[in-house]
Amino acid sequence: MRGWLSLPVLDGATGDIIGMISPRPGLMTNLGTIQSYEGGGDFTFRDENGVLVRHPKASPWVQEDEALRWGFADSAYLITAIAV
């Protein structure tokens, strides 16, 4: 089970979950742009019409292209360096 401080990132082509990103004000999700968030998944969003909506226990997700704009690195591209 994912924590409330992470949102799934969906691949733009397949719709598969390719990673997780932390919620941040201004991040666009399927429920609108995040305005604020609190513990337990209580979010306030601004939808495409400019309406503020509060969603308790929301489970939004983020498209890959939006996540990339916020510095998300696809887990397939992560490289671990080991110093010996």
Protein Blocks (a to p, Z undefined) as FASTA:
>chain_A
ZZfkbccdddfklopafbdcdddehiacfkbccfbdcehhiacdddfkopacddehiacd
ddfklmmmnopacfklpccdddZZ
